[in-house]
Amino acid sequence: MPGIRRFGALFGAVVAPTSFVTGLLYYFGLNQAYWFYAYFGVDATMLGLGTTDYLVISVDSLFVPMVVTAAAGLAAFWGHDLLRARLAAGARPHMLRTLVPALGGVGFLLALAGFWSVLDDRFFLRGHLAAAPLCLAIGVVLLAYTLQLRRSLPPEDDVSHPRGTSDDTSDPPTPPDQPEEPPVPSTPRPPEPVRQEWAALAEWAVVFVLVGLSLIWAASDYAAAVGRGRAQHLVSTFPTSTTAVVRSERSLGIEAAGVRELHCHGAKSAYPYRYEGLVLVIQSANQYVLLPQTWTPQTGVALIIPRTDSVRLEFVPYTALGVLGRSTC
């Protein structure tokens, strides 16, 4: 398929592959981080996460989609090689009658469902994870593959009557007592029209845009689901997590449920205020993001405390939680 090869060369000349991949990783990492912290009611943009942070986070959200896409691509290549072997063995008439219409019909239905999901947010596919974009991507790929497969085949009459074979329904030979009629010259088949190069490039460009946007849509949905799932898993580990004890020179006014404030009145204490029952989520941009150990989506609040010399954090592992609640300073 020279069209797709020409488009691939043109795309590689216009868009740098490294920059393109880096941009995608950054986008998916940003998407996952946004939904992760949004579960706790925190705007991720105020955490000061950098490009490296988003690139590292994106690995978590893209691992499964990349594995599935690679496996699907490998299966498609193997299936194409198997089909070519069947065609070389003389299975073209059967393929024309069954495979091409079947692939075209399935691709049309999937693409139609995907387009409908784009136009109507209430379509039932939108309620399932990545179902709508995957239907659109697979449908467009099947339609494009069916069209290219049909173009690569000879006309139907050439397939039904291969050159060099006799037909059982041919006219009987002329009897000896009758003069032989002169052969009727065969009408040459008109040459097939040659597609313009710009038409092939435009076709593959549209296919690439539709499939690429659909895969980005699917990966974005998956990244959002991974972000929310990681947040829910983190909350489930709070009862057995390491507790963060915040010591401060002055009162921080924390009144979250499950957080205990202890005030040490001794003059020798550099940090007289002590807060227990917290879990550190992340330290970023010189600030701490902490959650109460009893945090729930209905009653919990997120705390963002600046990282300064007036605040100190201590960590108590789960096995040593018995030391908490004491008033020692």
C-alpha positions in Angstrom: 0.0 0.0 0.0 2.1 2.9 -1.2 -0.5 5.4 0.1 0.1 4.6 3.7 3.9 4.4 3.2 3.8 7.8 1.7 1.7 9.2 4.5 4.0 7.7 7.1 7.0 9.3 5.6 5.3 12.6 5.3 4.0 12.5 8.9 7.5 11.6 10.2 9.0 14.5 8.3 6.5 17.0 9.7 6.2 15.7 13.3 9.2 14.6 15.3 8.4 11.2 16.8 10.2 11.9 20.1 8.3 15.1 20.7 5.0 13.5 19.7 5.5 10.5 22.1 6.6 12.9 24.9 3.6 15.1 24.4 1.3 12.1 24.6 2.9 10.8 27.8 2.7 14.2 29.4 -1.0 14.5 28.5 -1.9 11.1 29.9 0.1 11.7 33.1 -1.6 15.0 33.6 -5.0 13.4 33.1 -4.3 10.6 35.6 -2.9 13.1 38.2 -5.9 15.3 37.8 -8.4 12.6 38.5 -6.3 11.1 41.3 -6.2 14.3 43.3 -9.8 15.4 42.2 -11.0 12.3 44.1 -9.7 14.0 47.3 -11.0 17.4 46.3 -7.6 18.8 45.4 -6.8 20.7 42.2 -3.7 19.0 40.8 -2.4 22.2 39.2 -1.7 23.8 42.5 0.7 21.0 43.5 3.5 22.1 41.1 4.1 18.8 39.5 6.7 18.9 36.8 7.1 17.3 33.4 9.1 14.4 34.9 6.4 13.7 37.4 3.8 13.5 34.7 5.9 11.3 32.5 6.5 8.9 35.3 2.8 8.9 36.2 1.8 8.2 32.6 3.5 4.8 32.7 0.9 3.6 35.1 -2.0 4.7 32.9 -0.5 3.6 29.6 1.0 0.2 30.4 -2.2 -1.8 29.9 -3.4 0.2 26.8 0.0 -0.2 25.2 0.1 -4.0 25.9 -3.4 -4.5 24.5 -2.7 -2.4 21.4 0.5 -4.2 20.7 -1.2 -7.6 21.1 -4.1 -6.5 18.9 -1.6 -5.3 16.2 0.3 -8.5 16.3 -2.9 -10.5 15.9 -3.9 -8.3 13.0 -0.5 -8.8 11.2 -0.7 -12.6 11.7 -4.3 -12.6 10.5 -3.3 -10.6 7.4 -0.5 -13.0 6.6 -2.9 -16.0 7.0 -5.4 -14.3 4.6 -2.6 -13.7 2.0 -1.7 -17.4 2.2 -5.3 -18.4 1.6 -5.6 -16.0 -1.3 -2.5 -17.5 -2.8 -4.0 -21.0 -2.5 -7.0 -20.0 -4.6 -9.6 -19.1 -2.0 -10.5 -15.7 -3.6 -14.1 -16.5 -4.7 -15.0 -17.7 -1.2 -13.4 -14.7 0.4 -15.3 -12.3 -1.9 -18.6 -13.9 -1.0 -18.1 -14.0 2.8 -15.1 -12.2 4.3 -15.2 -8.8 2.5 -19.0 -8.2 3.2 -18.6 -9.5 6.7 -15.7 -7.2 7.6 -17.4 -4.2 5.9 -20.6 -4.8 7.7 -19.0 -5.2 11.2 -16.8 -2.1 10.5 -19.8 0.0 9.5 -21.8 -1.0 12.6 -18.9 -0.3 14.9 -18.0 3.0 13.3 -21.7 4.1 13.3 -21.9 3.3 17.1 -18.7 5.2 17.7 -19.9 8.3 15.8 -23.3 8.1 17.5 -21.5 8.2 20.9 -19.6 11.3 19.8 -22.8 13.1 18.9 -25.0 11.9 21.8 -23.6 11.7 25.3 -26.6 9.7 26.4 -25.8 6.8 24.1 -25.4 3.5 26.1 -21.8 3.0 25.0 -20.7 6.2 26.9 -21.5 4.4 30.2 -18.9 1.7 29.6 -15.1 2.3 30.0 -13.5 3.1 26.6 -16.3 1.3 24.7 -17.3 4.2 22.4 -13.8 5.2 21.3 -12.7 1.6 20.7 -15.8 0.9 18.6 -15.0 4.0 16.5 -11.3 3.0 16.1 -11.9 -0.6 15.3 -14.8 0.2 12.9 -12.7 2.7 10.9 -9.8 0.2 10.7 -12.0 -2.6 9.5 -13.6 -0.3 6.8 -10.2 0.9 5.6 -8.8 -2.6 5.5 -11.9 -4.0 3.7 -11.6 -1.2 1.1 -7.9 -1.9 0.5 -8.5 -5.6 0.4 -11.2 -5.2 -2.2 -9.0 -2.9 -4.3 -6.2 -5.4 -4.3 -8.4 -8.2 -5.8 -9.0 -8.7 -9.5 -12.5 -8.1 -11.0 -15.1 -10.6 -10.1 -15.3 -12.1 -13.6 -11.6 -12.7 -13.6 -11.9 -14.5 -10.3 -14.9 -16.6 -11.5 -13.2 -17.6 -14.8 -9.5 -17.8 -14.3 -7.3 -17.4 -17.4 -6.4 -20.8 -19.0 -9.4 -22.8 -17.7 -12.3 -24.1 -19.8 -16.0 -23.4 -19.0 -18.5 -26.2 -18.9 -21.2 -24.0 -20.4 -19.2 -23.1 -23.6 -20.7 -23.6 -27.0 -20.3 -27.0 -28.5 -17.8 -27.5 -31.3 -18.9 -26.8 -34.9 -20.0 -29.9 -36.8 -17.7 -31.0 -39.6 -20.3 -30.4 -42.4 -20.8 -26.7 -41.5 -18.3 -24.0 -42.3 -16.4 -22.7 -39.3 -17.4 -19.2 -38.4 -14.6 -16.7 -37.9 -13.8 -16.0 -34.3 -15.3 -12.9 -32.8 -12.6 -10.6 -31.6 -12.8 -10.1 -27.8 -13.3 -6.6 -26.5 -10.3 -5.5 -24.5 -11.1 -4.6 -20.8 -10.8 -0.9 -20.2 -7.9 -0.1 -17.9 -8.7 0.5 -14.3 -8.5 4.2 -13.3 -5.3 5.1 -11.5 -5.9 6.8 -8.1 -4.2 10.2 -7.6 -1.5 10.3 -5.0 -3.2 13.2 -3.2 -6.4 11.1 -2.9 -4.5 8.2 -1.2 -2.7 10.6 1.1 -6.0 12.3 2.1 -7.7 9.0 2.7 -4.9 7.7 5.0 -4.7 11.1 6.8 -8.4 10.9 7.6 -8.1 7.3 8.8 -5.1 8.2 10.9 -6.9 11.2 12.5 -10.0 9.2 13.3 -8.1 6.2 14.7 -5.6 8.3 16.6 -8.2 10.5 18.2 -10.2 7.5 19.1 -7.2 5.8 20.8 -6.4 9.0 22.7 -10.0 9.2 23.8 -9.9 5.6 25.0 -6.6 6.0 26.8 -7.8 9.2 28.4 -10.9 7.4 29.8 -8.6 4.6 31.1 -6.2 7.1 32.6 -9.1 8.8 34.5 -10.3 5.4 35.7 -6.8 4.5 36.8 -6.5 7.8 38.7 -9.7 7.3 40.6 -8.9 3.6 41.2 -5.5 4.5 42.6 -7.1 7.0 44.9 -9.7 4.6 46.2 -7.0 2.0 46.8 -4.9 4.5 48.7 -7.9 5.3 51.0 -8.4 1.6 51.6 -4.8 1.3 53.0 -5.1 4.2 55.4 -6.0 2.1 58.5 -2.7 0.2 58.2 -0.6 3.1 56.7 2.3 4.9 58.3 0.8 7.9 60.3 2.2 11.3 59.8 2.6 13.5 63.0 2.7 17.2 62.2 4.6 19.4 64.8 4.2 23.1 64.5 5.5 26.2 66.3 2.0 27.6 66.4 -1.5 26.4 66.0 -2.5 25.3 62.5 -6.2 25.3 63.3 -6.8 21.9 61.9 -10.4 20.7 62.7 -10.7 17.7 60.4 -12.5 14.6 61.6 -10.2 12.0 63.1 -7.3 14.5 63.6 -6.2 15.0 67.2 -4.5 18.2 68.4 -2.2 18.1 71.3 -0.7 21.2 72.9 2.5 20.9 74.8 2.8 23.6 77.4 6.5 23.0 78.2 8.8 26.0 77.6 11.5 23.8 76.2 9.4 22.5 73.3 10.3 24.1 70.0 7.1 22.7 68.4 4.4 22.9 71.1 1.5 21.9 68.7 1.2 18.4 67.6 -1.4 16.9 65.2 -2.0 13.1 64.9 -4.1 10.9 62.7 -2.8 12.1 59.3 -1.4 10.4 56.3 1.0 12.0 53.9 -0.1 11.7 50.2 2.7 13.7 48.5 5.2 16.4 49.1 5.5 18.7 46.1 6.3 22.4 45.4 7.4 22.9 49.0 4.0 21.9 50.4 2.6 18.8 52.1 -0.7 17.2 51.0 -2.1 15.2 54.0 -5.4 13.4 54.6 -7.0 12.3 57.8 -6.5 8.6 58.4 -10.3 8.3 58.7 -10.9 10.1 55.4 -14.1 9.3 53.4 -15.5 11.0 50.3 -18.5 12.1 52.3 -16.8 13.6 55.4 -13.1 13.9 54.7 -11.1 17.0 53.9 -7.6 17.4 52.3 -4.9 19.5 54.0 -2.2 21.4 52.2 0.4 22.7 54.6 3.4 24.8 53.4 6.8 23.2 54.0 8.6 25.7 56.3 11.0 25.6 59.2 8.1 26.1 61.6 6.5 22.7 60.6 8.1 19.3 61.1 6.8 15.9 60.2 7.3 12.7 62.1 6.2 9.3 60.8 4.9 6.5 63.0 4.6 3.0 61.4 1.5 0.9 61.8 3.3 -1.4 64.3 4.1 1.5 66.6 0.7 3.3 66.6 0.4 2.6 70.4 2.7 5.6 71.1 0.2 8.0 69.6 -2.1 10.0 71.9 0.6 10.6 74.5 1.3 14.2 75.5 5.1 13.9 75.5 6.7 16.8 73.5 
